[in-house]
Amino acid sequence: MKKNKSSARSILDSKPLWMLLSLLISLSIWTYVVSTETATVTQVFRGIPVEITGDDLLLSSRNLIVTDVETNSVRVEIRGPRRIVDALNSEDLTAQVDVSKLTRAAYAAMKYKIIYPEGTETRYLTVTSYSPETVNFMVSNQNTISVPVRGGFEGQLASGYMAESPVFNPATVTISGPDAYLKDISYAWVSFGSGKTVESSYTEEVPFTLMNADGDPVPTEYLTGSEETVEASLPIMEVKEVPLAVSVLDGAGATAENTKITITPDRIKLTGDSAILAGLNQIVLTTIDLTDFRSTFSETYPIQYDNTLRNISGATEARVDVEIVGLETASYNVKNISVINGPENANVEIETESLEVVIRGAAEKLESLTAESIRAVADLTDYKDSSGPFMAPVKIYCDGVSDVGAIGKYTISVNIDRSEKKDVTTNDTGSYRDSYAAQSDGGGAG
């Protein structure tokens, strides 16, 4: 019995035996691993991204563009050795579609090719299932259009200022893309100045949004523009309310104190350069001579101002109404008619015997005035070299009564005769010299 135990222990303690056992175990493990790695397996890979290639050649050579790809990823089953298949994952694979050989615009369905990572032993791999089997997309003609830039300022203006319409540079943008996407584009919209309060011209570089005719944004996935941003500017001008006025020449007893002037409208709003507006405190429509009418006067005049300014009120003319208050008029038959400063070496004959003259003034002043105290005097200074009959203007003088005067313009008929010089030129009322002296005596003139 002891001998048997000793023999068993001797065998277990045998080094060659254990070496042989180790070799057999290693060989078994190696055989298992090799058989496992070389075993053929099938694995499903999901979410493999789709890649379109050859589209740059399609665009450059045939002016075609790929749009509306219906599938962004695919699912495939791949069969091959476990050691190769297990090393793959969906993120390293690509479903590639080569469109370089397409020749016309159309709806297309093309099979794709699975692209493996570099170094993969693809000769041992087979795709056994494709889902979907094809990638569907549109091939469209590529075209270019130009659309206007429109936009709005979203900020605020400081008090006393006004904005003109926004200005955009460029005023149009060029958009390239497939016809189906271009046809709905109506304009490029720009919003700028949000949150700003401005009192001078404002400029901002901003992106634009392509819009359809209804004011809704259009898809831009397949579109490219000549510009990415637009320079949007808002011209700002100062606004000023400017009163309208008339200049008045006193006369015939009337002054600003007894004259009522109404201007309709009496003011307008102008906008423009601040430097010009700063010196503009009123606009004078015209000069009114109070001797030109008896008691009332009405006329419409254009409103004139610097042509660099803009009238935002809209009124282009104003009506002026003038009323003489507290004065009366009376008519006088004046026969005291004379001339002064007549030409030398000539006879001046006054052919007008009397003038009907209207005098205006306070009632008590007119009551003290008589026709005999009214003179009509023609100054012939401008007729030094003249000869023949003329209608010469006269001034009306009211001797001895102040604050009265003649209304309107008056003329007399004179004849300048150079054939024979007389010592005295006169009508029934006096002479040359007497007329000149009388003019210097004083009295009202109209």
Buried (B, 14 or more C-beta within 10 A) or exposed (E): EEEEEEEEEEEEEEEEEEEEEEEEEEEEEEEEEEEEEEEEBEBEBEEBEBBBBBBEBBBEEBEBBBBBEEBEEBBBBBBBBBBBBEEBEBEBBBBBBBBEEBEEBEEBEBEBEBBBEEEBEEEBBEEEEBEBEBBEBBBBBBBEBEBEBBBEBEBEBEEEBBBEEBBBEBEBBEBBBBEBBBEBBBBBBBBBBEEBEBEEEBEBEBEBBBBEEEEEEBEBEBBEBEBEEBBBBBBBBBBBEBEBBBEBEBBBBBEEEBBEBEBEBEBBBBBBEBEBBEEBEEBEBBEBBBBBBBBEBEEEBEBEBEEEBBBEBEEEEBEBEBBBEEBBBBEBEBBBBBBBBBBEEBBBBBEBEBBEBBBBBBEEBBEEBEBEBBBBBBBBEEBEEBBEEBEBEBBBBBBEBEBBBBBBEBBBBBBBBBEEEEEEBBBEBBBBEBBBEBBEEEBBBB
